């Protein structure tokens, strides 16, 4: 797909981190929020680390807590209606230089779009039935398991590398920190073989897994002020559009 693109996400986030620090932002890593309560027209936030507990006050609170954004929102306003329905996305990889017929020109390669069940299985029904199930929140839209080029750092610059990732393969995690692999190479082979027929099972190895902050019964992400505490701005369900927008 010539209109799609990829970025080296780690380098991008590191750059954003440095730019934020240069602008005076403080990153308090290794801390956990234990309480958020109203204070005047703002908030009092209690956080703890391994060795201490600290309290700070703020007029405006922006909740961008990722997989835990719904919990932070409810800690301020228990009536917050949003609930996280996290989904695990796993990926495999192969090396395009392994054989001539695995060569790619640096573009993403996608299958024909399908609907997917919550566990990641393809939904094979007609469009009207899919729309009905989708409107009921029982199935999901997805670009499916596709091929994505990666970058390598050579000669002081990033270039399209030899590794091609295969994914994401969706599944339901045990919890919000469940990064264990559940898909085998045979699954990825079966998913991409219809549109990339030269791939072989032995070409594929497992790569990595992540958890996406998907909202339950709500297809899109949410950016809005809390209806009760107007100085709380919630960013909930920020999955891949969050990276794109950054």
C-alpha positions, 0 to 999 in steps of 0.5 A: 500500500503506497499511501501507508507508512511506518516509523521507527517507534523506539527512536521516535519516542526517545526523541519525543522524550528528549524534546519534552525534557528540554522543555521542562517536563519531568518524568517520574518513572517507577512511581504508582498513583495510589489516590487522586482526590479533588482539591479546590478546583483541581486535584491532589495526587498521591503517588508512591515509589519503592521508598517513599510517598509523595503528594502533589497538587495540580489545577489540570490533570491529563489522564493518558495512562494507557492500559490503565486510563479507565482505572485512573478516570474512575479513581476521580469519577467512579461514574466514568462509563468507559471500561478497557477491553485489552487485546493482545497483539502478537507478531512473527518475523522473517528475513526477506533476503533468505530467498529471492522470492521473499524480496519486498520493496519496503511497502506494507502488504495487507490482506483483504479486510476481514471482521474478527472475533474477540479471540482473533479468529477470522469471521466468515459471514456476509456483510449484513451479518457482520454489520449486525454483529459489529453494531452489537459489539460482538466482532471487530474490524481489523486490517488483519495479519499483514507484512510490515518492513522494519528499519536498521541503523547503518551509516548514521541513518535509518534504512529499510532493513532485512526483517519483515514483521508478520502481524498483529495476531490478536488474542484475549490476554489473561490480564493487562500485563500478559505478554506471553506468546500464544500463536505458533509460526504455523498460524502466521503462515496460514494467515499470510500464505493466501496473499504472500504464497512464497512464504514457508513455515520454516521462514517464520519465527516468533517476534514480540507481543504487546497489549492494545488499549481497546475500549469495550463496546466503543470502537473509537478512542476517547478524548474528552473532559470528565462531565463532573470534574471539568479539569480532568481530561481523559485520553482513553483507548488511545491505541495506534492513532496515538502513535500516529498523532504524535 
